Structure formats: C-alpha cells, structure tokens
Amino acid sequence: MVIGFYHPYECIFSDSVKRFHLKSYKDNAFVLLFMKVVILQQKSKFGYLYKFNAERMTNTRIMLPVTDSGTPDYEYMEQYAKNMMLRKYKQYLAYLDSKNKTDTIATND
C-alpha cells in the first residue's frame, strides 16, 4: 500500500521509503502537499507485490496543472493548497465558535 507523508524536517528513512524532491522548483511545503495528494490518487496501482519502488516512481506519470507554456504550474499548486488549508481552518474555527456558543448556553441554563 502506498502511503504518503510530508516531512518538513530532516530525518532518516528505511530503504522502503522513497523521498521526493522537485527538480525544477524549490521545495515548497504547499506544492509538496499538493504533489502528495496527486501521487496518492494512484495508490491503487501499487500493493504488496507491486511496490512503488524507485524505477516505478520514475516511470509513473501524474497529471498536474500546467501553464500556457506546458510547464507545471507550481504557483497554482501552491495557491490551491493554501486555499484548501484556509478553508479547513475556517471550518474548524466555525466548529469551535458553535461549540463555544453551545457550551455558553448550556452553562447559562
């Protein structure tokens, strides 16, 4: 099973873990998180007997948003990931706000 993680820090991995870095763009947390999701969308292709090894990783094609010139649109990927995180933060804050209102009503009763 393919499982992806984003590690913003240096760490030691076993041989069964493959690291991913961008060749033509500076590694960016938001772009790498976007890539993680795109790669995980293909996890059904890989299993215990058909591992996602270095050769398969090199030969795997993933669909990415591109600029008019046909190059990966890293700025779009970064902004998309930021927007998704912002959306989730807003949902979480709304939940906390509703929970606080419920708790306030319950304590006033």
C-alpha positions as CSV (number, residue, x, y, z in Angstrom):
1,M,0.0,0.0,0.0
2,V,1.3,3.4,-0.9
3,I,1.1,5.9,1.9
4,G,2.5,9.4,1.6
5,F,3.7,11.8,4.2
6,Y,5.2,15.3,4.2
7,H,8.1,15.8,6.5
8,P,9.3,19.4,6.7
9,Y,12.4,18.3,8.6
10,E,15.4,16.1,8.0
11,C,15.0,12.5,9.1
12,I,16.4,9.0,8.3
13,F,14.2,6.7,6.2
14,S,14.4,2.9,5.6
15,D,15.1,1.6,2.1
16,S,11.4,1.0,1.5
17,V,10.7,4.8,1.8
18,K,11.2,6.9,-1.3
19,R,11.9,10.6,-0.9
20,F,10.5,13.1,-3.4
21,H,12.0,16.5,-4.3
22,L,11.2,18.9,-7.1
23,K,13.9,19.2,-9.7
24,S,13.0,22.4,-11.4
25,Y,11.3,24.3,-8.5
26,K,12.4,25.0,-4.9
27,D,10.8,22.5,-2.5
28,N,7.8,24.3,-1.0
29,A,5.5,22.8,1.7
30,F,2.3,23.7,-0.1
31,V,3.5,22.3,-3.5
32,L,4.8,19.2,-1.9
33,L,1.5,18.6,-0.1
34,F,-0.3,19.1,-3.4
35,M,2.0,16.5,-5.0
36,K,1.5,14.1,-2.1
37,V,-2.3,14.1,-2.8
38,V,-1.8,13.7,-6.6
39,I,0.6,10.8,-6.1
40,L,-1.7,9.1,-3.6
41,Q,-4.5,9.2,-6.1
42,Q,-2.6,6.4,-7.9
43,K,-2.1,4.2,-4.8
44,S,-4.4,1.6,-6.1
45,K,-1.8,0.7,-8.8
46,F,0.7,-0.4,-6.1
47,G,0.4,-3.1,-3.5
48,Y,2.4,-5.5,-1.5
49,L,3.7,-7.5,-4.5
50,Y,3.9,-4.4,-6.8
51,K,5.7,-1.9,-4.7
52,F,6.2,1.7,-5.6
53,N,10.0,1.4,-6.0
54,A,12.4,3.9,-7.5
55,E,12.0,2.6,-11.0
56,R,8.2,2.6,-10.9
57,M,8.4,6.1,-9.3
58,T,10.5,7.3,-12.2
59,N,8.1,5.8,-14.7
60,T,4.8,6.9,-13.1
61,R,3.1,9.8,-14.8
62,I,1.0,12.1,-12.8
63,M,-1.4,14.8,-14.1
64,L,-0.6,18.3,-12.9
65,P,-1.9,21.7,-13.7
66,V,0.3,23.4,-16.3
67,T,1.0,26.9,-17.5
68,D,0.3,28.1,-21.1
69,S,3.8,27.0,-22.0
70,G,3.2,23.5,-20.8
71,T,5.3,23.5,-17.7
72,P,4.0,22.5,-14.3
73,D,2.1,25.4,-12.7
74,Y,3.7,25.4,-9.3
75,E,2.2,28.8,-8.3
76,Y,-1.3,27.4,-8.9
77,M,-0.5,24.2,-6.9
78,E,0.8,26.4,-4.0
79,Q,-2.2,28.7,-4.0
80,Y,-4.6,25.7,-4.3
81,A,-3.1,24.0,-1.3
82,K,-3.1,27.3,0.7
83,N,-6.8,27.8,-0.2
84,M,-7.7,24.3,0.9
85,M,-5.9,24.8,4.3
86,L,-7.6,28.2,4.7
87,R,-11.0,26.5,4.0
88,K,-10.3,23.8,6.6
89,Y,-9.1,26.4,9.2
90,K,-12.4,28.4,8.7
91,Q,-14.4,25.2,9.1
92,Y,-12.5,24.4,12.3
93,L,-13.0,27.9,13.7
94,A,-16.7,27.8,12.8
95,Y,-16.9,24.5,14.7
96,L,-15.1,25.9,17.7
97,D,-17.4,29.0,17.6
98,S,-20.6,26.9,17.5
99,K,-19.2,24.7,20.3
100,N,-18.4,27.7,22.5
101,K,-22.0,29.1,21.9
102,T,-23.5,25.7,22.8
103,D,-21.3,25.5,25.9
104,T,-22.3,29.0,26.9
105,I,-26.0,28.3,26.5
106,A,-25.6,25.0,28.5
107,T,-23.9,26.8,31.4
108,N,-26.5,29.6,31.5
109,D,-29.4,27.1,31.8
